[in-house]
Amino acid sequence: MNRIVFLGTGGARIVVFKQIRASGGIWLELDDTNLLLDPGPGSLVRIINSKHKLDPTKLEAIILSHKHLDHSADVNVMIEAMTEGGFKKRGTIFAPKDAFEENVILEYLHSYVLETVMLKEGGIYKIGQINFATPKKHIHGNAETFGMKFNFSGGIISYVVDTRYFEELTKIYKADYLILNVVRLKPSNLDHLCIDDVRTIIRTIKPKLAILTHFGMTLLKAKPWEVAKQLSDETGIEVKAASDGMEVVL
C-alpha cells in the first residue's frame, strides 16, 4: 500500500507549543518503504498511538527538512525507536549540514544507524525501492532548509516545506501529489507560505491532489477545511486540508 499519514498538522510556534494541533511530522509508506519526515514534538507518541498500526522499528529512514524544533524535536528518540535502542543497526538519517554541525542529531546516535547523509541542493538519494531529490535550498531564516520530491511507482510526491515564496517553486516541485506547508492565511514578512502563494503554486503545477498542512493560528481560525474547499473551487484541483492522524491512500 502507498499512503501518507499526517502525524501532526501544527506549524507556527504557538500552535506547536500549546499543541493546538499535533506536531509529529509525516509518515510515508511508498513501495514497501517506510519513511518519517520532520519528527517534531510528540512524534513517537503519535506513532505508537496511531490507529494506522505504524511500527517505528520498520522505518528505513528519518528525514529532516531543517533543524527547527517543530520539525526535529523528536528525531533522537525516533532514532532510538527505529534501531531498538541501538541493538539493531538499521536505517538512514538525512538532514542538512547545520543540523549535524549543531548537534541536533546527537553524535552518539550516528553509530546506531547504517548511514548519515547530508542533504544538499540538487541532491538525489535512494532508500529501498524509491528515490527522492532536494532540488533547491529554501528561503527560511537561519536554517538550511530543503523540500523534497519522492519518486515511487504511483508517481511523484512533492513536499514543499517552510519557505518564503519564490517563482522557481512552481517549476521544481511539479508532481502528481503536492504537500504544502502553509502557516499564514495572508501575506506577511515571515519566511512562510500564505494562501495566495499556495493558490499560485497549485494553479501552475496542477497536481492530481494538493494537501495543506503545518497550520498557524490565522489559518486555524479561518478553518483550513473551508479554505481548502475554496481553493478547490477556484483552481479546479482537488485540495484537502490535513488533520491530525489523517491517512491518504494513493
N, C-alpha and C positions, 0 to 999 in steps of 0.2 A: 504494500500500500504506500502511496505517496501522499504525504499530508504535512500541514503546518499546524502547530499547536501554539497558541499565544498564551504563555505562562503569565504574562502581565502586560498591561497596556498603559501604564503610567509613564509620563515623560518629565514634566517640569519638576524642579526640586521639591516644591511644596506638596505636589501630588504624590511623589515618591516617599518623602519622609513622613508624611501623615498616612501613607498607604490608602489614599482615597481610591486609587487604582493600584493593583499589584505591579511589581517590577521584576518579575522573574526571567524576562527575556523571551526568546522564541526557540522552540524545538522543531527541527526539520527532520522528517524521515523521507528520504528520497532514494529510490532504487536500493532498498535494504541497507542504507547508510544513515546512521543517526548522528545529528549534529546539534550542538547547543550554541545559540547566538546570544551574546551580551547578557550573561547571568548576573543581573542586578540583585539588590537586596531581596532575600526571600526565595531565591530560585530553587534551592534544594527542597524547601518545604512545599513549594508549588508543584514540583515534580513528584515528590513522594505521595502527595495527597491528590494528584490528578486522577480524574475518572477515566483517563485515556490510557492507563496502565503503562506509564513511562518508567523505564528502568535505567538509572544513571550508569550502571555497570555495562550497559550495551552501547554507550556513546563511543564514537570513533574520533570525535574532535570537539574541541571547545574553541569558539572564535570570538575574539573581542574586536569590535569595530574601533573602539578607542578606550582611553583609560578612565573616563569619568565614572564616579561611583555608581550612578544609576544604571551603568552598563557593565560594571566589573566587580561589584562588592562581593559577590558570591563565587568568584572564579576559583579561589583557592580551595574552598570546601567542595566545589564541584570536581576539582582535580582529585581530591581525596576520595570522593564518591566514585568517580569513574574508574579509579585504579584500586579500589577497595583498600584504601589506606596505604597504597604503595606496594602491597603484596602481589598485585598483578600489574606488571608494567604494560601499559597499553595507552593508545590514543595519541593525538597530536594537539598541541596548543598553538593557535595562530593569534598573533597580536601585533600591533605597531611597535616600532623600536622603542618609543618612550615608555610604553607600558612595561617592557622588560627592564629598561635602564632605571626606572623609578621604583622598581621592586613591587609593582602592582601584583605581579605573579611572583610569589615568594620563591627565592632561589632554591631552597631545599626540595621543592616540588618538581623542579626540572628533571630530576633523575627518576621520578615516578612514571614519566610518560616516554613514549618511544621517540618523540621528536618535538622540538620547539622551533617555530618558524616565524620570522619577522615579516609582516605584511609590508608591501611596498607598492608604489604607483606602477600600474601596468603589470602587476604580478599575476601569474596563473598557477593554481595549486590543484593537486589531486588528492581526494580522500575516497577510499573504497571504490565504488562504481561511478562516482561523479567527479566533476571538477568545478572550481569556482575561480573568479577573477576579481581583482581590485583595480578597476580601470583608472581611477583618478582620486587624488587626495582632496578631501572636502575642506570647505571653509568653516571651521568650527573652533574659534577661540585658540586657546593654547594647547589643544590636544591634537595630535596626529590622528586623523580620522579617515576611515575608508568605508565606502559602501561596497556591496558585493553583487556579483551575477553568478547564479548557480545554474549549471547545465546538467540536466538529467533526462531520462527517457521521455518525460512528458513535456519537455520544452525548456524554457528559461524562466527563472525567478530572479527578479532584481530586488535587492534590499537597499532602499535609499535611506541611509541613516542621517543623523543630525548634520545639518549644513545650512549655510546661507544659500539662497538660490543663485545659481549661475547657469547661463544658457546651455552649457555643454551637458548638463544633467539630462536633457531631453534626447541627447544623441547617444550617450554612453550607457544608458540604462534601458534601452529597448528590450522588451521582454513580453512573454505571454502572461506572466503574473507579476504584479507590482506591489511591493510592500513599502509604504511611505510613512516615515516618522514625521508627524505634523503636530508641533507643540502649540502653535498660535492660531487663533481664529483670524486675526487681522495682521497686516504688516507691522513690523517693529524693527528696532535696531539690533535685535538679537540674532545670533548665527543659527537660526532655526527656520524651517519652512512654515509658511502660513497657508491658509486655504486658497488664496489667489495663486500662489506658487504651484500648489498641488493641482489645481484646475488646469493650469498651463501644461504641466508635465503629463497629465492624463490625456488631455486633448491631443498632444503631439505624439506620444508613444502609442496610444490606442491599444492597451493590453486587453486580454480576454477578461481579466478581473484585476481591480485595484483594491487594496486593503489599507485602510488608515489605522495607525496605532501611535503610541507614545504621546498621549494627550496631556496638554497643560490645562490649567483651570479655565481659561477662556473658552476652550473647546468643550470641556465637560459641561460648562454652564449652557453652552449652545446646543447640547445633546448631539453627540457625534453621529448617532444613527440617523438623525434628521438631516444633518449636514451631508452625510454620505448619500442619502436619497436625493437631495437637491443636486449634488454633483452628478449623480446618475442621470437625472432628468436633463441636466444642462449639456452633458457630454455624450450621452447615448452609450456610455460604457458602464458595465456593472461595477458599482463601488460599494464596498462594505466597510462598516466601522467595526474594528475588532473589539471583543470584550474579553475579560479575564477568563482563561480556560477554554476559549473558543477553538474548535478544531475545524480546519478547512481541508477537505479531501480533494485532491487534484485528480 
